[in-house]
Amino acid sequence: MICYPNALQPRQTIGFTAPSSGVEEELHHLIHQSQKQFENRGFNIEIGETVWTQHKAASATKEKRAKELNAMLQNKDIHAIIPPWGGEILQEILPLIEWEQAQSKWILGYSDTSTLLFALTLKTGIATAHGTNFVDVRSDEWDPTTSRFLDVLSAEEGAIIHQASSLNYQSEWSHDRQPKPYVFNLDTETKWETVYNRPVEMKGRLLGGCMDTIRHLIGTPYGDVKTFQQTYLANEPIVWFLENCDMSATDFHRTLMQMQQTGWFDYASGIVFGRTPAGQEVGGFTTLDAMERLAESTNLPIIYNADIGHVPPQMTFVNGAYAVIKASDGKGEVTMTLKK
């Protein structure tokens, strides 16, 4: 059975630590701005030392990052953990995490943070939240899609949470942009699409993250999907949600083949791919070609250009939650149930 963390409530403490990348000094103002927004909404904030530093593609040594994360995971007075953003090499701290001592509490994020979310849910059965990160909620107003993360983290076990696709998404990143009124400049119309352009509905337990990082968990103790499905899901089908940060179309294709050939898609009921800033075609081969080949070889329904990942805004998907996902006529909807 899946274990859902207790609902996050005002006046409780949220811990901010950087298990992957920290924040360079010239961008520290983003942390202060985000801290203010959470405090204005009634939460206490504890910021770890790793948030403020960055050296050699990580916030600190793997030992320091793991020690700070373990401390927050085991601290009963910290009720949720949110890294500032993702990064590159979170995987190197996984052997240093004290999994059996980790308390059940919400962890939120995406990109390389999903390496931690994915591994934690697989190894412990604790639900984790794939959604926005700390620096992207630094404005007085949060856009309607991003803001749903707080509804998820504040939900009780058994809650039903409905999310609809965004109206518009942001086409380019700019950390220097002033909120007007949101952090994101939602300038392009959102359109969820499906392979073969047919309406799609899929049901099952959510599982996924950033393909660039979680693919490297295949064959390790932190990527044993089969055991997770048997132990915590009683072999219920999985709805995969995946997003591509940097991979070309052919690298994307190779990754999907590796996932399929290692059994990750066995007993799946569908796959949802997020919008991507990457996916460069190679010799005329596109990411759509890759998804069509995956659909043909697995007979799974596939949705793409969904509100997940590095092209915001994004919905909050809970690893382990039961979901019904629909897409048709360019629109999408996700209904999650936080059931064991």
C-alpha positions as CSV (number, residue, x, y, z in Angstrom):
1,M,0.0,0.0,0.0
2,I,1.1,3.6,-0.6
3,C,1.7,5.8,2.4
4,Y,0.6,9.4,2.0
5,P,2.2,12.1,4.1
6,N,0.0,14.0,6.5
7,A,-1.6,17.1,5.1
8,L,0.6,20.2,5.2
9,Q,-1.0,23.0,7.4
10,P,-0.3,26.6,8.0
11,R,2.1,27.3,10.8
12,Q,4.0,24.1,10.1
13,T,7.6,24.1,8.9
14,I,8.8,23.5,5.3
15,G,12.4,22.6,4.9
16,F,14.4,23.8,2.0
17,T,17.5,21.8,1.1
18,A,19.5,21.3,-2.1
19,P,20.2,17.6,-2.7
20,S,21.3,18.4,-6.2
21,S,22.1,22.0,-7.3
22,G,22.2,25.0,-5.0
23,V,21.8,28.6,-5.9
24,E,24.6,30.9,-6.9
25,E,25.1,34.1,-4.9
26,E,23.8,36.3,-7.7
27,L,20.5,34.5,-7.6
28,H,20.0,34.4,-3.8
29,H,17.3,37.1,-4.1
30,L,15.1,34.4,-5.7
31,I,15.3,32.3,-2.5
32,H,14.4,35.4,-0.4
33,Q,11.5,36.2,-2.6
34,S,10.1,32.6,-2.4
35,Q,10.7,32.4,1.3
36,K,8.6,35.6,1.7
37,Q,5.7,34.0,-0.3
38,F,5.5,30.9,1.9
39,E,5.7,33.0,5.1
40,N,3.0,35.3,3.8
41,R,0.8,32.2,3.4
42,G,1.4,31.2,7.0
43,F,4.2,28.7,6.8
44,N,7.5,28.6,8.8
45,I,10.6,28.1,6.8
46,E,13.9,26.4,7.6
47,I,16.6,26.8,4.9
48,G,19.6,24.5,4.9
49,E,23.2,25.6,4.2
50,T,23.3,23.7,0.9
51,V,20.7,26.0,-0.7
52,W,23.2,28.9,-0.7
53,T,26.1,27.3,-2.4
54,Q,27.1,25.7,-5.7
55,H,30.4,24.1,-6.7
56,K,31.3,21.5,-9.4
57,A,27.7,21.0,-10.6
58,A,26.3,20.5,-7.1
59,S,25.4,22.5,-4.0
60,A,28.0,20.8,-1.8
61,T,29.8,17.5,-1.3
62,K,27.6,14.4,-1.6
63,E,28.2,13.8,2.1
64,K,27.0,17.2,3.2
65,R,24.0,17.1,0.9
66,A,23.0,13.6,2.2
67,K,23.5,14.6,5.8
68,E,21.3,17.7,5.5
69,L,18.6,15.8,3.6
70,N,18.7,12.9,6.1
71,A,18.3,15.4,9.0
72,M,15.3,17.0,7.4
73,L,13.7,13.6,6.5
74,Q,14.1,12.5,10.2
75,N,13.1,15.8,11.8
76,K,9.5,15.5,13.1
77,D,9.1,19.3,13.2
78,I,9.7,19.6,9.4
79,H,6.5,18.6,7.6
80,A,7.5,19.0,3.9
81,I,10.7,19.4,1.9
82,I,11.2,21.5,-1.3
83,P,14.5,21.8,-3.0
84,P,15.2,25.2,-4.8
85,W,15.3,23.4,-8.2
86,G,16.8,20.4,-9.9
87,G,20.4,19.9,-11.1
88,E,22.6,17.2,-12.4
89,I,24.1,14.6,-10.0
90,L,21.6,13.9,-7.2
91,Q,22.1,10.2,-7.9
92,E,25.4,10.2,-6.1
93,I,23.7,10.8,-2.7
94,L,21.2,7.9,-3.0
95,P,23.5,5.3,-1.4
96,L,23.9,7.8,1.6
97,I,20.2,8.2,2.3
98,E,18.9,6.5,5.4
99,W,15.8,5.1,3.7
100,E,14.5,3.2,6.7
101,Q,14.6,6.2,9.0
102,A,12.9,8.6,6.6
103,Q,9.6,9.9,8.0
104,S,6.6,10.2,5.8
105,K,6.4,13.9,4.6
106,W,5.8,15.5,1.3
107,I,8.8,16.2,-1.0
108,L,8.0,18.4,-4.0
109,G,10.0,19.2,-7.2
110,Y,11.0,18.1,-10.7
111,S,14.0,17.8,-13.0
112,D,16.9,16.1,-11.0
113,T,14.7,16.3,-7.9
114,S,12.6,13.6,-9.5
115,T,15.5,11.3,-9.1
116,L,15.0,11.5,-5.3
117,L,11.2,11.4,-5.6
118,F,11.2,8.3,-7.8
119,A,13.7,6.4,-5.7
120,L,12.0,7.3,-2.4
121,T,8.6,6.1,-3.6
122,L,10.0,2.9,-5.1
123,K,12.0,2.0,-2.0
124,T,9.6,3.0,0.8
125,G,6.1,3.3,-0.7
126,I,5.9,6.9,0.5
127,A,4.1,9.1,-2.0
128,T,6.0,12.1,-3.5
129,A,4.9,15.1,-5.4
130,H,6.3,15.9,-8.9
131,G,5.5,19.6,-9.5
132,T,6.9,23.1,-9.2
133,N,10.1,24.0,-7.4
134,F,10.9,26.6,-4.8
135,V,12.2,29.5,-6.9
136,D,9.2,29.4,-9.2
137,V,6.7,30.4,-6.6
138,R,8.3,33.7,-5.7
139,S,5.5,36.0,-6.9
140,D,2.6,37.4,-5.0
141,E,0.2,35.5,-7.3
142,W,0.6,31.9,-8.5
143,D,-0.8,30.9,-11.8
144,P,-3.9,28.5,-11.6
145,T,-1.9,25.4,-12.8
146,T,1.2,25.8,-10.6
147,S,-0.8,26.8,-7.5
148,R,-2.4,23.4,-7.3
149,F,0.7,22.0,-5.7
150,L,-0.4,23.5,-2.4
151,D,-3.8,21.8,-2.7
152,V,-2.0,18.5,-3.2
153,L,0.3,18.9,-0.2
154,S,-2.6,20.1,1.9
155,A,-4.8,17.1,1.0
156,E,-5.8,14.3,3.4
157,E,-5.4,10.6,2.5
158,G,-8.4,9.6,0.4
159,A,-8.8,13.1,-1.1
160,I,-9.8,13.4,-4.8
161,I,-7.9,16.2,-6.6
162,H,-9.0,17.3,-10.1
163,Q,-6.6,19.3,-12.3
164,A,-7.3,20.7,-15.8
165,S,-4.8,21.4,-18.5
166,S,-3.4,25.0,-18.6
167,L,-4.7,27.6,-21.0
168,N,-1.2,28.8,-22.0
169,Y,2.4,27.9,-21.3
170,Q,5.7,29.7,-21.2
171,S,7.8,29.5,-24.4
172,E,11.1,30.9,-23.0
173,W,12.8,31.1,-19.5
174,S,13.9,34.3,-17.9
175,H,14.9,34.5,-14.3
176,D,15.3,38.3,-14.6
177,R,11.7,38.8,-15.6
178,Q,9.5,40.5,-13.0
179,P,6.2,38.8,-12.2
180,K,3.3,40.2,-14.3
181,P,1.5,38.9,-12.1
182,Y,3.0,35.4,-12.3
183,V,6.6,34.3,-12.5
184,F,5.9,32.6,-15.8
185,N,5.2,34.4,-19.0
186,L,2.3,32.3,-20.3
187,D,2.5,33.4,-23.9
188,T,1.6,30.3,-26.0
189,E,-1.6,28.3,-26.2
190,T,-1.5,24.9,-24.5
191,K,-2.5,21.9,-26.6
192,W,-2.4,18.4,-25.2
193,E,-1.9,15.9,-28.1
194,T,-2.2,12.1,-28.5
195,V,-0.5,9.6,-30.7
196,Y,-2.8,8.8,-33.6
197,N,-4.9,11.9,-32.8
198,R,-7.5,10.0,-30.9
199,P,-9.2,10.7,-27.6
200,V,-7.4,8.9,-24.8
201,E,-8.3,7.8,-21.3
202,M,-5.9,5.9,-19.0
203,K,-6.2,4.7,-15.4
204,G,-3.7,3.5,-12.9
205,R,-1.1,4.4,-10.3
206,L,1.1,7.4,-11.2
207,L,4.9,7.0,-11.5
208,G,7.5,9.0,-13.4
209,G,9.8,12.0,-13.5
210,C,12.6,13.4,-15.7
211,M,13.7,10.8,-18.2
212,D,17.2,12.3,-18.4
213,T,17.9,11.4,-14.8
214,I,15.6,8.5,-13.7
215,R,16.8,6.4,-16.7
216,H,20.1,6.1,-14.9
217,L,18.4,4.2,-12.1
218,I,17.6,1.3,-14.3
219,G,19.5,-1.8,-13.0
220,T,20.2,-0.1,-9.6
221,P,18.6,-0.7,-6.2
222,Y,16.7,2.6,-6.8
223,G,14.9,1.7,-10.0
224,D,13.3,-1.6,-9.2
225,V,9.8,-0.9,-10.6
226,K,8.8,-4.6,-10.7
227,T,9.3,-5.1,-6.9
228,F,7.6,-1.7,-6.2
229,Q,4.6,-2.7,-8.3
230,Q,4.3,-6.1,-6.5
231,T,5.0,-4.8,-3.0
232,Y,3.2,-1.5,-2.8
233,L,0.7,-1.6,-5.7
234,A,-0.5,-5.2,-5.5
235,N,0.3,-5.3,-9.3
236,E,-2.1,-2.5,-10.2
237,P,-1.3,-0.9,-13.6
238,I,1.0,2.1,-13.7
239,V,0.3,5.3,-15.6
240,W,3.7,6.7,-16.5
241,F,4.4,10.4,-16.6
242,L,7.7,11.4,-18.2
243,E,9.4,14.5,-19.4
244,N,12.5,15.2,-21.5
245,C,14.9,18.0,-20.5
246,D,17.8,17.8,-22.9
247,M,17.6,14.6,-25.0
248,S,17.6,14.6,-28.8
249,A,14.9,12.6,-30.6
250,T,17.2,9.6,-31.0
251,D,18.4,9.7,-27.4
252,F,14.8,10.0,-26.3
253,H,14.1,6.9,-28.4
254,R,17.0,4.9,-27.0
255,T,15.9,5.8,-23.5
256,L,12.3,4.6,-24.2
257,M,13.6,1.3,-25.6
258,Q,15.8,0.8,-22.5
259,M,12.8,1.4,-20.2
260,Q,10.7,-1.0,-22.2
261,Q,13.3,-3.7,-22.5
262,T,14.0,-3.6,-18.8
263,G,10.3,-4.1,-18.0
264,W,9.3,-0.7,-16.8
265,F,6.3,-0.6,-19.1
266,D,5.1,-4.1,-18.2
267,Y,1.6,-3.9,-16.9
268,A,1.4,-0.2,-17.7
269,S,-1.9,1.3,-18.8
270,G,-0.6,4.5,-20.5
271,I,2.1,7.1,-20.8
272,V,1.9,10.9,-20.5
273,F,4.8,12.9,-21.9
274,G,5.4,16.6,-20.9
275,R,6.2,19.4,-23.2
276,T,9.9,19.6,-23.9
277,P,12.4,22.3,-24.9
278,A,14.6,19.5,-26.4
279,G,13.8,16.6,-28.7
280,Q,15.9,17.9,-31.6
281,E,15.2,15.7,-34.7
282,V,18.1,13.7,-36.0
283,G,18.2,12.8,-39.7
284,G,14.5,13.4,-40.0
285,F,13.7,11.2,-36.9
286,T,11.5,13.0,-34.4
287,T,10.2,12.4,-30.9
288,L,6.8,11.8,-32.4
289,D,8.4,9.0,-34.4
290,A,9.7,7.5,-31.2
291,M,6.4,7.8,-29.4
292,E,4.6,6.2,-32.4
293,R,7.0,3.3,-32.3
294,L,6.5,2.9,-28.6
295,A,2.7,2.9,-29.0
296,E,3.0,0.3,-31.8
297,S,5.2,-2.0,-29.8
298,T,3.3,-1.7,-26.4
299,N,-0.3,-1.0,-27.5
300,L,-0.3,1.7,-24.8
301,P,-2.2,5.0,-25.2
302,I,0.1,8.0,-25.3
303,I,-0.5,11.6,-24.5
304,Y,2.2,14.3,-25.1
305,N,2.7,18.0,-24.7
306,A,1.1,17.7,-21.3
307,D,1.7,20.2,-18.4
308,I,4.7,18.4,-16.9
309,G,8.3,19.4,-16.6
310,H,10.7,22.0,-18.0
311,V,8.2,24.0,-20.0
312,P,5.9,25.5,-17.4
313,P,3.4,25.7,-15.9
314,Q,3.0,22.1,-14.7
315,M,0.5,20.1,-12.8
316,T,1.4,18.3,-9.6
317,F,1.5,14.5,-10.1
318,V,1.8,12.3,-7.1
319,N,3.9,9.2,-7.4
320,G,1.8,6.3,-6.1
321,A,-1.6,8.0,-6.4
322,Y,-4.4,6.5,-8.4
323,A,-5.3,8.6,-11.4
324,V,-7.7,8.9,-14.3
325,I,-6.2,10.9,-17.2
326,K,-8.1,12.1,-20.2
327,A,-7.1,14.0,-23.3
328,S,-9.1,15.1,-26.3
329,D,-9.5,18.2,-28.6
330,G,-6.3,19.7,-27.2
331,K,-7.4,19.6,-23.6
332,G,-6.5,17.3,-20.7
333,E,-7.7,16.5,-17.2
334,V,-6.2,14.6,-14.4
335,T,-8.2,13.2,-11.4
336,M,-6.0,11.9,-8.7
337,T,-7.2,9.9,-5.6
338,L,-4.9,9.6,-2.7
339,K,-5.8,6.1,-1.9
340,K,-3.7,3.4,-0.4
